[in-house]
């Protein structure tokens, strides 16, 4: 789900990007990092490193069409390079340095001279910069004295300036603050002495030299997240240097902004959020107030200061933490219900109920308002959740309101709702940040559904909310490709569709359409029409393709739909193995 983007803005951003070229498969294993440098308006170089122990250097020439060629490859040995940087050497125009950091605990520097005539590069002459080609010295004195290498007519010395100590776990990225303009026209720039580091200890640090001693110090530390966080894989500056962004081990983004004027004051900010693994199922709330996936809740939220049309979709809850991969989920759609059942790679179905804090949060969103008065018994309210040590069970914490108020001897009325320290419910009045989602938006587990012998595969609920159907992986059968509606069966034969993974019969006004998802990820909309047979009776509906979705927006594992407030359209949601949940508006 594209959190923080309105539909109009999202479509405009999608239209600005297009797939122009597929990079040839030069690497035999996964790509670990990429670094690039722009040489002119039409020319650029980038280097790619892989866990196969090879670093490849590529040239991109853009114009009416994009051309890509591999200029050279460097074999780095059994220990892969995990960090790359391309930079033009100072005072030596046309000479570039490729700096690589690897799992061998060393920094490797390679140099190249660009043939400037029309930027017509020949094969790159790459030279390892270990100065004397003798046995490498690794003593601290060697680092302080510095290595010397030659590039063209210039010599360069690299020495250790400072050792930055502060992180308690692996440091995965360091980055200089971008150059800043010191004049109105923006031509003159200076390089701030400020470095950002990101670590698996769940923190990012900003390092600067102390003004009097010029000793590099940790000036800012952000992070120190809840137990749900697993550390940072990388950090990045904004161009102005007033914001920093981290991406976490689990795929999450974390954003801080310096909101101080006379002093630094770094505060967490909202960022897009979503899944960091395949999304196997989705389900709408009864009135379309929100969309549940496995296992996140998304809803529309008003933000007119950022989005032109005033509405954007955000993740508003992360109701379930589970030790198994989740396969299926369904909302119980009965009146007043805000409950769902989930199934995973285990034999048990789990029922979760919305806490009062979530129900109150719904009143702050711009999606369809829902009354939750009938959702809970009058004498019971779910305050929050207690987590087990292994994170496999979420126990509800109940507050029991007695029918009679307790009164003290001094006639002071005692609050009948007891305080439970373990509960951390949060009523959200604006879209949450990652730290809130990870801990303060859990739903309590109320029931377990036993009976299956193997892993649960699919779940669904009837429209009255009284029945839940489930299936597991212990069945062996063959079903013909078909899509079922509430009162109509539409059969799409194998010769009409490559194999189906999901399908829905949509009713938009008087218009009937079948949404079809296929194994190759494509999504199609089929229109239905009834024809009369020779006897004058109505034959089976005929189906024909009306719309084929853009292949780059297709990924289907499941489809689900809900009616919009506008009777001329419906909202069609899809999810897939590409870690995405997408929302489409289907109009007549």
C-alpha positions in Angstrom: 0.0 0.0 0.0 1.4 3.4 -1.0 1.1 5.1 2.4 1.1 8.9 2.4 0.2 9.3 -1.2 -3.2 10.3 -2.5 -4.7 8.6 -5.6 -4.1 11.6 -7.9 -0.6 12.2 -6.7 0.2 8.5 -6.8 -1.0 8.2 -10.5 1.1 11.2 -11.5 4.2 9.8 -9.8 3.6 6.5 -11.6 3.3 8.2 -14.9 6.6 9.9 -14.5 8.5 6.5 -14.2 8.7 3.9 -16.9 10.7 0.7 -17.4 13.2 1.5 -20.1 15.8 -1.2 -19.9 16.5 -4.6 -18.2 20.1 -4.9 -17.0 21.8 -8.1 -18.4 22.3 -10.8 -15.8 26.1 -10.3 -15.3 26.0 -11.4 -11.7 25.5 -15.0 -10.7 24.2 -14.1 -7.2 22.3 -11.4 -5.5 23.3 -7.7 -6.0 24.5 -6.2 -2.7 24.9 -2.5 -3.6 25.0 0.0 -6.4 26.9 3.3 -6.7 26.6 5.9 -9.5 28.1 9.1 -10.8 26.7 11.5 -13.4 29.2 12.6 -16.0 27.0 14.8 -18.2 23.3 15.3 -19.0 23.3 12.2 -21.1 26.1 10.0 -19.7 26.5 8.3 -16.3 28.5 5.4 -14.8 27.4 3.0 -12.1 29.0 0.1 -10.4 27.2 -3.0 -9.0 28.5 -5.5 -6.5 27.3 -9.0 -5.9 27.8 -11.7 -3.4 29.4 -13.7 -6.2 32.6 -11.7 -5.6 32.3 -9.6 -8.8 32.0 -5.8 -9.2 30.8 -4.7 -12.6 31.1 -1.2 -14.1 28.3 0.0 -16.4 27.8 3.0 -18.7 24.4 4.5 -19.4 23.9 6.8 -22.4 20.4 8.4 -22.4 18.6 10.1 -25.2 15.7 9.1 -27.4 16.5 5.6 -26.1 18.6 4.3 -23.2 21.7 2.4 -24.0 23.6 0.3 -21.5 26.9 -1.5 -21.7 29.2 -3.3 -19.3 32.7 -1.7 -19.5 34.5 -4.0 -17.2 34.3 -6.4 -14.2 36.5 -6.8 -11.2 36.9 -10.1 -9.5 37.2 -9.4 -5.7 37.6 -13.0 -4.5 35.6 -15.1 -2.1 34.7 -12.1 0.2 32.1 -9.9 -1.5 32.1 -6.1 -1.5 29.2 -4.7 0.4 29.8 -0.9 0.0 30.7 1.1 -3.2 31.3 4.7 -4.0 32.2 6.5 -7.3 33.9 9.9 -7.1 35.9 12.3 -9.2 39.4 12.7 -7.8 40.1 16.3 -6.7 42.3 18.5 -8.9 42.5 15.7 -11.5 39.6 16.2 -14.0 38.7 13.0 -15.9 40.0 10.6 -13.2 37.6 8.7 -11.2 38.0 6.6 -8.1 36.0 3.5 -7.2 36.1 2.8 -3.5 34.9 -0.5 -2.2 34.5 -1.9 1.3 34.3 -5.7 1.7 33.8 -8.5 4.1 37.6 -8.9 4.1 37.8 -5.9 6.5 39.7 -3.8 3.9 39.0 -0.8 1.7 40.0 -1.2 -1.9 40.5 1.8 -4.2 40.6 1.5 -8.0 41.3 4.4 -10.5 40.2 5.0 -14.1 41.0 7.8 -16.6 38.1 8.8 -18.8 38.8 9.5 -22.5 37.2 12.9 -22.8 36.8 13.1 -26.5 33.1 12.8 -26.9 33.0 10.7 -23.8 33.8 7.7 -26.0 35.2 5.4 -23.4 37.4 2.5 -24.2 37.8 -0.4 -21.9 38.5 0.9 -18.4 42.0 0.4 -17.2 41.4 -0.4 -13.6 44.4 -0.3 -11.2 44.5 -1.5 -7.6 45.9 1.3 -5.6 48.0 -0.5 -3.0 51.0 1.7 -3.6 54.1 -0.6 -3.6 52.4 -3.9 -4.5 54.3 -5.4 -1.5 52.9 -7.3 1.4 50.2 -5.1 2.9 50.8 -3.6 6.4 47.9 -3.5 8.8 49.4 -1.7 11.8 47.8 1.5 13.2 51.0 3.4 12.3 50.5 2.5 8.7 47.0 3.9 8.7 48.1 7.1 10.4 51.1 7.6 8.0 48.8 6.9 5.0 48.9 4.9 1.8 49.9 6.7 -1.4 48.6 6.0 -4.8 49.1 7.6 -8.2 46.3 8.6 -10.7 47.6 10.3 -13.8 50.0 13.0 -12.9 48.8 13.4 -9.3 49.6 11.5 -6.2 47.1 11.0 -3.3 47.6 9.9 0.3 45.0 8.3 2.4 45.5 8.3 6.2 43.4 7.6 9.2 42.0 10.9 10.6 39.7 9.7 13.4 38.1 6.5 14.8 34.4 7.0 15.6 33.3 4.8 18.5 29.8 4.8 19.8 27.7 2.1 18.1 27.1 -1.2 19.9 26.5 -3.3 16.9 27.5 -3.6 13.2 27.5 -0.3 11.3 25.9 -0.8 7.9 26.2 2.6 6.3 28.0 6.0 6.6 27.2 9.0 4.5 28.5 12.6 4.3 26.0 15.4 4.6 25.3 16.7 1.1 27.2 19.8 0.0 25.4 23.1 0.8 25.1 26.2 -1.3 26.7 29.3 0.2 25.5 31.8 -2.4 22.1 32.9 -3.8 22.8 31.6 -7.3 23.7 28.2 -5.9 27.1 27.9 -7.8 29.4 28.1 -4.8 29.1 25.1 -2.4 30.8 23.9 0.8 31.0 20.5 2.3 29.6 20.3 5.9 31.8 18.3 8.3 29.0 16.0 9.3 28.6 12.2 8.9 25.5 10.1 9.3 26.0 6.4 10.5 23.3 3.7 10.7 23.7 0.6 12.8 22.1 -2.7 13.7 22.0 -1.4 17.3 18.7 0.4 16.3 20.3 3.9 16.2 21.6 6.5 13.8 24.3 8.9 14.8 25.4 12.2 13.4 29.2 12.8 13.9 30.9 16.2 13.8 34.3 17.6 14.8 34.1 19.5 18.1 34.7 23.2 17.5 37.6 23.7 19.9 39.5 20.3 19.9 38.5 19.3 16.4 37.9 15.8 17.7 35.0 14.0 16.0 32.1 13.5 18.4 28.7 12.0 18.4 26.4 15.1 18.3 23.0 13.5 17.6 21.6 10.0 18.3 18.1 8.9 17.1 16.4 5.6 17.3 16.6 3.3 20.4 13.3 1.8 19.3 11.0 -0.7 20.9 11.8 -4.4 21.1 10.0 -4.9 17.8 12.8 -3.1 15.9 15.7 -5.1 14.5 18.2 -2.4 13.6 19.0 -0.3 10.6 20.5 -1.4 7.3 21.2 2.1 6.0 20.7 5.9 6.5 20.4 8.8 4.2 20.5 12.6 4.4 18.0 15.0 2.8 19.5 17.5 0.4 19.1 20.3 2.9 20.6 18.2 5.7 17.6 18.9 7.9 16.1 15.4 7.7 17.5 11.9 7.9 15.9 8.6 6.8 16.7 5.1 7.9 15.5 1.8 6.5 15.2 -1.1 9.0 16.0 -4.8 9.0 12.3 -5.6 8.5 11.8 -3.2 5.6 10.5 -0.3 7.6 11.3 3.4 7.1 12.2 5.8 10.0 12.3 9.5 9.4 13.6 12.3 11.7 13.5 16.0 11.1 15.4 18.8 12.8 12.6 21.1 14.0 14.8 23.2 16.2 15.8 26.8 15.5 18.4 27.9 18.1 19.4 24.3 18.8 19.1 20.8 17.3 15.8 19.1 18.0 15.3 15.9 16.0 11.7 14.6 16.0 10.3 11.4 14.4 8.1 12.0 11.3 5.5 10.0 9.3 6.7 7.8 6.5 5.1 5.4 4.1 4.8 1.9 5.5 3.6 -1.5 4.3 4.6 -5.1 3.9 8.2 -6.5 3.7 7.2 -9.9 2.5 4.7 -11.6 0.1 1.0 -10.6 0.9 -1.1 -13.7 0.6 -4.6 -12.4 1.5 -6.8 -9.3 2.0 -10.3 -8.6 3.3 -12.5 -5.5 3.6 -14.3 -4.4 6.7 -18.1 -4.7 6.5 -18.8 -1.1 5.3 -15.4 -0.6 3.6 -14.1 1.5 6.5 -10.6 -0.1 6.2 -8.8 -2.9 4.4 -7.1 -5.8 6.3 -4.2 -7.7 4.9 -2.0 -10.4 6.5 -1.7 -8.6 8.9 -2.0 -4.9 8.6 -4.9 -2.4 8.5 -5.0 0.4 5.9 -7.5 3.2 5.9 -8.0 6.6 4.2 -7.0 9.6 6.2 -7.4 13.3 5.6 -4.3 15.4 5.0 -5.2 18.4 2.9 -1.9 20.2 3.7 0.0 17.6 1.7 -2.4 15.9 -0.7 -4.4 18.0 -3.2 -7.6 15.9 -3.0 -7.3 15.8 0.8 -7.3 12.0 1.2 -4.4 9.5 1.5 -4.2 5.9 2.5 -2.1 5.0 5.5 -1.4 1.9 7.6 -3.3 2.5 10.9 -2.8 -0.7 12.7 -0.6 -3.8 12.8 -3.0 -6.1 14.7 -1.1 -9.4 14.8 2.4 -10.5 15.6 2.9 -14.2 14.7 5.7 -16.8 14.7 4.4 -18.3 11.4 3.9 -17.0 7.9 0.3 -16.0 7.5 -1.6 -17.5 4.6 -5.2 -16.2 4.9 -7.4 -13.7 6.7 -11.1 -12.8 6.6 -13.1 -10.1 8.4 -16.2 -11.3 10.2 -18.7 -9.2 8.4 -21.7 -9.3 10.7 -23.4 -6.1 12.0 -21.3 -4.4 14.7 -18.4 -6.8 14.2 -14.8 -5.6 14.0 -13.2 -9.1 14.2 -11.1 -11.2 11.9 -9.9 -14.8 11.7 -6.4 -15.6 10.4 -4.7 -18.8 9.4 -1.0 -19.5 9.1 1.4 -22.4 8.6 -0.2 -24.1 11.6 -3.4 -26.0 12.2 -5.2 -23.4 14.2 -7.4 -20.5 13.2 -7.1 -17.4 15.4 -9.9 -14.9 16.1 -8.9 -11.3 16.9 -11.1 -8.5 18.2 -10.6 -4.7 17.8 -9.7 -2.9 21.0 -11.6 0.2 22.0 -8.6 2.3 21.0 -8.8 1.2 17.4 -12.5 1.7 17.2 -12.0 5.3 18.4 -9.2 5.7 15.9 -11.7 5.0 13.1 -13.6 8.2 14.0 -10.5 10.3 13.2 -10.1 8.9 9.7 -11.9 10.1 6.6 -13.2 6.7 5.6 -16.8 5.6 6.2 -17.7 6.1 9.8 -19.0 3.1 11.7 -20.8 2.8 15.0 -19.2 0.4 17.3 -21.7 0.5 20.1 -22.9 -3.0 19.4 -19.4 -4.4 19.0 -18.7 -5.1 22.6 -21.0 -6.2 25.5 -22.1 -3.3 27.7 -20.2 -4.4 30.7 -16.9 -5.4 29.0 -14.3 -3.3 27.3 -11.0 -4.5 25.9 -8.3 -2.1 27.0 -5.2 -3.6 25.4 -3.0 -6.6 24.8 -0.5 -8.7 26.8 2.2 -10.3 24.7 3.7 -13.7 25.5 7.5 -14.0 25.7 7.7 -15.7 22.4 5.3 -13.4 20.7 3.0 -16.3 19.7 -0.1 -15.2 21.6 -1.9 -11.9 22.2 -4.0 -12.1 25.4 -6.8 -9.5 25.8 -6.9 -7.4 28.9 -10.5 -6.8 29.9 -12.0 -4.0 32.0 -15.2 -5.0 33.8 -17.6 -2.2 34.6 -19.9 -3.2 37.5 -23.6 -2.1 37.4 -23.1 -0.2 40.7 -20.6 2.6 41.1 -18.3 2.3 44.1 -18.4 5.4 46.4 -15.9 6.4 48.9 -16.7 7.5 52.4 -16.0 11.1 51.4 -18.5 10.8 48.6 -15.8 10.9 45.9 -16.8 8.5 43.1 -14.1 5.9 42.3 -13.3 5.2 38.7 -14.7 1.7 38.0 -12.2 1.0 35.3 -9.0 -0.3 36.8 -5.6 0.7 35.4 -3.6 -2.1 33.8 0.1 -1.3 33.5 0.8 -3.8 30.8 -1.7 -2.3 28.3 -0.5 0.4 26.0 -3.5 1.3 23.9 -3.3 4.4 21.7 -6.1 6.4 20.1 -4.6 7.8 16.9 -5.6 11.3 16.0 -3.2 11.3 13.0 -1.5 8.7 10.9 0.9 6.7 13.1 4.7 6.3 12.8 6.5 3.0 12.7 7.1 2.9 16.5 3.4 3.3 17.2 2.4 0.6 14.7 4.9 -1.9 16.0 3.6 -1.9 19.6 0.6 0.3 20.3 -1.9 -1.0 17.7 -2.1 -4.8 18.5 -5.5 -6.5 18.6 -6.2 -9.1 21.4 -6.7 -12.8 20.5 -10.1 -14.0 21.8 -10.5 -17.6 20.4 -8.6 -20.4 18.7 -10.4 -22.6 16.2 -9.2 -26.2 16.2 -10.0 -29.1 13.9 -7.6 -29.1 10.9 -4.7 -31.6 10.6 -2.5 -29.4 8.4 -1.7 -25.8 7.5 -4.6 -23.5 6.9 -4.9 -22.3 3.3 -8.0 -20.1 3.0 -10.8 -18.5 5.1 -14.0 -16.7 4.4 -17.0 -15.5 6.4 -20.7 -15.2 5.5 -22.3 -11.8 5.3 -24.3 -12.2 8.5 -21.0 -12.8 10.4 -22.3 -16.0 11.9 -20.2 -18.6 10.0 -16.5 -19.0 9.1 -15.4 -21.5 6.5 -11.8 -22.7 6.4 -9.7 -25.1 4.4 -6.3 -26.6 4.8 -3.6 -28.2 2.6 -4.6 -31.9 3.2 -7.1 -32.0 0.3 -6.2 -33.3 -3.1 -8.6 -32.3 -5.9 -8.9 -30.5 -9.2 -11.2 -27.6 -9.6 -12.2 -26.1 -13.0 -11.4 -22.4 -13.5 -14.5 -20.6 -12.4 -15.6 -17.5 -10.6 -18.7 -17.5 -8.3 -21.0 -14.6 -7.6 -23.7 -14.4 -5.0 -26.4 -15.5 -7.3 -24.6 -16.3 -10.6 -21.9 -18.8 -11.6 -19.6 -17.5 -14.3 -17.4 -20.2 -15.9 -14.2 -19.0 -17.6 -12.8 -22.0 -19.3 -9.1 -22.9 -19.4 -9.0 -22.0 -23.0 -10.2 -18.5 -22.2 -7.8 -17.7 -19.3 -3.7 -19.1 -18.6 -4.5 -20.4 -14.9 -6.6 -18.4 -12.3 -5.5 -17.5 -8.8 -8.6 -15.5 -8.0 -11.7 -13.9 -9.3 -14.6 -11.7 -8.3 -18.0 -10.8 -9.7 -18.4 -7.0 -9.3 -21.7 -5.2 -9.5 -21.3 -1.5 -10.5 -24.8 -0.1 -10.9 -26.5 -2.3 -13.5 -23.1 -3.2 -14.9 -21.6 -6.6 -14.2 -17.9 -7.3 -14.5 -15.6 -10.1 -13.5 -12.2 -9.2 -12.1 -9.7 -12.0 -12.8 -6.3 -12.6 -11.4 -3.9 -15.1 -13.0 -0.8 -17.1 -12.1 1.4 -14.8 -14.1 0.3 -11.9 -12.0 -1.9 -10.2 -14.7 -5.3 -8.7 -13.8 -8.2 -8.4 -16.3 -11.7 -7.1 -16.2 -14.3 -9.2 -18.1 -17.7 -7.9 -19.0 -20.8 -10.1 -18.9 -23.7 -10.2 -21.3 -26.7 -12.6 -21.6 -27.7 -14.0 -24.9 -30.9 -15.8 -25.8 -30.8 -19.3 -27.2 -32.8 -20.6 -30.2 -35.8 -21.4 -27.8 -35.9 -17.8 -26.6 -34.6 -18.7 -23.2 -31.7 -16.9 -21.5 -28.4 -18.8 -22.0 -25.3 -18.7 -19.8 -23.6 -15.3 -19.6 -20.9 -14.6 -22.2 -17.7 -13.1 -21.0 -15.3 -10.9 -22.9 -12.1 -9.0 -21.9 -12.8 -5.3 -21.4 -9.6 -4.1 -19.6 -6.1 -5.5 -19.1 -4.2 -3.8 -16.3 -0.7 -2.4 -16.9 1.6 -5.4 -16.3 3.8 -3.3 -14.0 0.8 -2.9 -11.7 0.0 -6.6 -11.7 1.0 -9.1 -9.0 -2.1 -11.0 -8.0 -2.4 -13.5 -5.3 -5.8 -12.4 -4.1 -8.5 -9.9 -5.2 -11.2 -8.3 -3.0 -13.7 -5.6 -3.5 -16.0 -3.2 -1.6 -18.7 -0.8 -2.8 -17.8 2.9 -2.8 -20.1 5.7 -1.6 -20.4 6.5 -5.3 -22.8 3.9 -6.8 -21.0 4.3 -10.2 -17.8 2.7 -8.9 -16.3 0.0 -6.7 -12.9 -0.2 -5.0 -10.9 -3.3 -6.1 -7.9 -4.3 -3.9 -5.2 -6.8 -4.9 -2.2 -8.3 -3.2 0.7 -10.4 -4.3 4.2 -11.8 -3.9 5.8 -8.5 -4.7 5.1 -7.2 -1.1 2.4 -4.8 -2.3 -1.2 -4.1 -1.7 -2.8 -2.1 -4.4 -6.1 -0.3 -4.5 -8.0 0.5 -7.8 -11.1 2.5 -8.4 -13.3 0.8 -11.0 -15.8 3.0 -12.8 -18.7 2.3 -15.1 
